[in-house]
């Protein structure tokens, strides 16, 4: 899923905590790493997603997930109307 965005597992994990409203120090404590390490991972996330803020990063990720869900929904809807399936 987030692999499609080019994020590492750690970057994805940190972005998920950001989406839950956690601050860098809170994320650092949860993950047992330094707040500066969290900041560095977020800088990498921003660069990969082409954004400049936490909010934009989460929004970009959620937008991607929305498009992914919509595509899956379209495929599933198509499967429901295949001949021979009722």
C-alpha positions in Angstrom: 0.0 0.0 0.0 2.4 2.8 1.1 5.1 0.9 -0.7 3.4 2.4 -3.8 4.2 5.8 -2.4 7.9 4.9 -2.1 7.9 5.1 1.7 10.0 2.8 3.9 8.2 0.8 6.6 9.6 3.2 9.3 8.5 6.2 7.3 5.0 4.7 6.9 4.9 3.9 10.6 5.8 7.5 11.6 3.3 8.9 9.1 0.6 6.8 10.7 1.4 8.2 14.1 1.3 11.7 12.6 -2.1 11.0 11.2 -3.2 10.0 14.8 -2.1 13.5 15.9 1.1 12.6 17.7 3.9 15.1 18.0 7.5 14.3 17.1 8.5 13.8 20.8 5.5 11.5 21.4 6.3 9.5 18.3 10.0 9.3 19.4 8.9 8.0 22.8 6.5 5.4 21.4 9.1 4.1 18.9 12.1 4.4 21.3 14.1 6.7 19.0 15.3 10.3 19.2 12.9 13.2 18.2 15.6 14.3 15.7 15.3 10.9 14.0 11.5 11.3 13.8 12.1 14.7 12.2 14.6 13.3 9.7 12.2 10.5 8.7 9.4 13.1 8.2 11.7 15.2 6.0 12.3 12.1 3.9 8.5 11.6 3.7 7.9 15.2 2.7 10.5 14.9 -0.1 9.1 11.6 -1.4 5.5 12.9 -1.4 6.4 16.3 -2.7 4.9 18.2 0.3 6.2 20.6 3.0 4.0 19.9 6.0 2.7 17.2 8.2 -0.9 17.9 7.2 0.0 17.8 3.5 1.8 14.5 4.0 -1.2 12.9 5.7 -3.6 14.4 3.2 -1.5 13.0 0.3 -1.4 9.6 1.8 -5.2 9.6 2.5 -5.8 10.8 -1.0 -3.8 7.9 -2.3 -5.6 5.4 -0.1 -9.0 6.8 -1.3 -8.0 6.3 -5.0 -6.8 2.8 -4.1 -10.1 1.9 -2.4 -12.1 3.4 -5.3 -10.1 1.3 -7.8 -10.7 -1.9 -5.7 -14.4 -1.0 -5.4 -14.7 -0.7 -9.2 -13.0 -4.1 -9.7 -15.3 -5.8 -7.2 -18.4 -4.2 -8.7 -17.3 -5.4 -12.1 -16.9 -8.9 -10.7 -20.4 -8.9 -9.4 -21.8 -8.4 -12.9 -19.8 -11.1 -14.6 -22.0 -13.5 -16.7 -22.7 -16.7 -14.8 -22.4 -15.1 -11.4 -25.5 -14.1 -9.5 
